[in-house]
Structure formats: structure tokens, C-alpha cells
Amino acid sequence: MFETGRDHYTDGGVEDLGRIAQTNANSAQQSARIATDYWVASRERNNEVAWEIARSVTEGLRRQTDANEELTSRIFEILEERDEAHKRFFSQWAEAFASVPFDYARQGTREAQEKSADSGLGTTSVKGGFPIARYDELSVDEISERLDTLSDDQIKHLRDHERRTKNRKSLIEQFDRKLKVAS
């Protein structure tokens, strides 16, 4: 291979170097082609995997949505059935309750009113309310118009209340005049 002659060594060496360079270039091209093919194939596989994941997620979400809609529909059906059952129950209960005689309640109210009248409180509420309904909402003139129908105890009750609340002098004076006339 290596001969002692300078020309032969140089000529053979250049040819060898050219072949080696050509082989290296071919090998580099082939490696680049393989790498490019691998990259393209890998990219295509990754795209397919991504699409499959997206399809799978979308399908799962669709199935979950369908299940949610079915569950919601069933819940509303149950609620409607329950509402109907409540309506029937309360309708039957109201019918049964309406058939109970309430004379005993009316009689109790009459007895309470009679006791109130006997105690000298006249139209004062059985529960201790004012002799004049909505008293605090009325004007002095509206209250004055009603004083002639009240007993002394009722007027005293109103006077005490008036002093604690609105303290309208003209009204308090009317109460005092009524009480002086009565005594």
C-alpha cells in the first residue's frame, strides 16, 4: 500500500481522501434523511395521538353531558311527582280540616269579648291592644273623632301611650279634658 515513491503515495492518497469524503458526505446525507424521516414520522404520530386524545376527551365530555342531562331530567320528574303528592296531600288535608266545625272557636272569641266588656275596657283588644285600631298611624283629628266612644280607662291608656311616644300636646289636653268631665 504505501510505496516509497512520492507520486504514487500522493495520487493514491488523494483518491482515498476523495472517496472517504464522498462516503462521509453520503453517510451524512443518509443520516440527515433518516433523521428527517424520523422527525416527520414522529410529528405525524404525535399529531395522531393528540387528535385521538382530543377525540377521547370530547367523547367523554359528550357522554358526561348526556348523563348530566338524563340525571337532571330525572330529578325534575321526581320533584314534579313530589309537588303533585304534596298538592294532593294538602288538598285532602284542607278538605278534612274544612269539615271540622269551628263553633267552639267562635264561642271562645265571644266569651273573651264579653269578659272584656265586663271589665270596663269596652273595645280594647283582648290581647291588650289599643282601643283605637292603628292608633299610631292616625292624625290628631282622626283620634279626636273617636274619643266619645271610649271609657275613662281606655282614654287613660291612650294618654299614657301618647306621652311615651309622640307626646302631642293638643291630644293629651283633649284626653285630660275628657277625664275631668267624666269625674
C-alpha positions in Angstrom: 0.0 0.0 0.0 2.5 2.5 1.0 5.2 2.6 -1.5 8.2 4.5 -1.2 7.6 6.6 -4.2 6.3 10.0 -3.6 4.0 10.3 -6.6 2.3 7.1 -6.0 1.6 7.9 -2.4 0.2 11.3 -3.2 -2.0 10.1 -6.1 -3.4 7.2 -4.1 -3.9 9.3 -1.0 -5.9 11.9 -2.8 -8.1 9.4 -4.4 -8.6 7.8 -1.0 -9.3 11.1 0.6 -11.9 11.9 -2.1 -13.6 8.6 -1.6 -13.6 9.0 2.1 -15.0 12.5 1.8 -17.7 11.2 -0.6 -18.5 8.3 1.7 -18.7 10.8 4.6 -21.0 13.1 2.6 -23.2 10.2 1.6 -23.3 9.0 5.1 -24.2 12.5 6.4 -26.9 12.8 3.8 -28.3 9.5 4.6 -28.2 10.3 8.4 -29.9 13.6 7.7 -32.6 11.8 5.6 -33.1 9.2 8.3 -33.3 11.9 11.0 -35.8 14.0 8.8 -37.9 10.9 8.1 -37.9 10.1 11.8 -38.8 13.6 12.7 -41.7 13.7 10.2 -43.0 10.3 11.2 -42.7 11.3 14.9 -44.5 14.5 14.3 -47.3 12.7 12.4 -47.6 10.1 15.3 -47.7 12.9 17.8 -50.4 14.7 15.8 -52.4 11.4 15.6 -52.0 10.9 19.4 -53.1 14.5 20.1 -56.2 14.1 17.8 -57.0 10.8 19.5 -56.7 12.4 22.9 -58.9 15.3 21.8 -61.5 13.0 20.4 -61.4 10.8 23.5 -61.8 13.9 25.8 -64.6 15.3 23.6 -66.4 11.9 23.6 -66.0 11.6 27.3 -67.4 15.1 27.8 -70.3 14.4 25.5 -71.2 11.2 27.4 -70.9 13.1 30.7 -73.2 15.9 29.4 -75.7 13.3 28.3 -75.6 11.6 31.7 -76.0 15.0 33.4 -79.0 15.9 31.2 -80.6 12.5 32.0 -79.9 13.0 35.7 -81.4 16.5 35.7 -84.5 15.3 33.8 -85.0 12.5 36.3 -84.5 14.9 39.3 -87.2 17.3 37.8 -89.5 14.3 37.2 -89.1 13.4 40.9 -89.7 17.0 42.0 -92.8 17.2 39.9 -94.1 13.9 41.4 -93.3 15.2 44.9 -95.1 18.5 44.2 -98.1 16.6 42.9 -98.1 14.4 46.0 -97.9 17.5 48.2 -100.7 19.1 46.4 -102.9 16.0 46.8 -102.0 15.7 50.5 -102.6 19.3 51.4 -105.8 19.4 49.3 -107.1 16.3 51.2 -105.9 17.8 54.5 -107.7 21.2 53.7 -110.9 19.3 52.8 -110.8 17.3 56.0 -109.9 20.4 58.1 -112.6 22.5 56.5 -115.2 19.9 57.5 -114.3 20.4 61.2 -116.9 22.6 63.0 -115.4 25.9 64.3 -118.3 26.9 66.5 -116.2 26.3 69.6 -113.6 28.8 68.4 -116.3 31.5 67.7 -117.7 30.8 71.1 -114.3 31.4 72.8 -114.0 34.7 71.0 -117.4 35.8 72.1 -116.7 34.9 75.7 -113.4 36.8 75.6 -115.2 39.9 74.2 -117.9 39.6 76.9 -115.3 39.4 79.7 -113.5 42.4 78.2 -116.8 44.4 78.2 -117.5 43.4 81.8 -114.0 44.6 82.9 -114.7 48.2 81.7 -112.3 48.0 78.8 -115.0 48.1 76.1 -113.4 47.9 72.7 -109.9 47.4 73.9 -108.4 44.3 72.3 -108.4 41.1 74.1 -104.7 40.9 73.7 -104.1 44.3 75.4 -104.0 46.3 72.2 -105.3 49.9 71.8 -108.9 50.9 71.9 -108.4 52.6 68.6 -107.1 50.4 65.7 -103.9 51.7 64.0 -103.7 54.5 66.7 -100.1 55.4 65.9 -100.9 55.9 62.2 -103.8 58.3 62.9 -103.8 62.1 63.0 -104.9 64.2 66.0 -108.3 64.9 64.3 -108.9 61.2 63.5 -108.2 60.2 67.1 -110.3 63.1 68.4 -113.3 62.0 66.4 -113.2 58.6 68.3 -112.8 59.8 71.9 -116.5 60.0 72.7 -116.9 56.2 72.3 -114.1 55.4 74.8 -114.3 54.7 78.5 -112.2 56.5 81.1 -109.8 53.6 81.4 -109.3 53.5 77.6 -108.6 57.2 77.5 -106.1 56.9 80.4 -104.4 54.0 78.5 -104.2 56.2 75.3 -103.0 59.2 77.2 -100.1 57.2 78.8 -99.2 55.8 75.5 -99.2 59.2 73.8 -96.9 60.6 76.5 -94.4 57.8 76.0 -94.5 58.0 72.2 -95.5 61.0 70.1 -96.3 63.3 73.0 -98.7 65.5 71.0 -99.8 68.2 73.5 -103.2 69.0 71.9 -104.2 65.4 72.1 -103.0 65.0 75.7 -105.0 68.1 76.6 -108.1 66.6 75.0 -107.6 63.3 77.0 -107.3 65.3 80.2 -110.5 67.4 79.4 -112.5 64.2 78.7 -111.3 62.7 82.0 -112.2 65.8 84.0 -115.7 65.9 82.5 -116.2 62.3 83.4 -115.2 62.8 87.1 
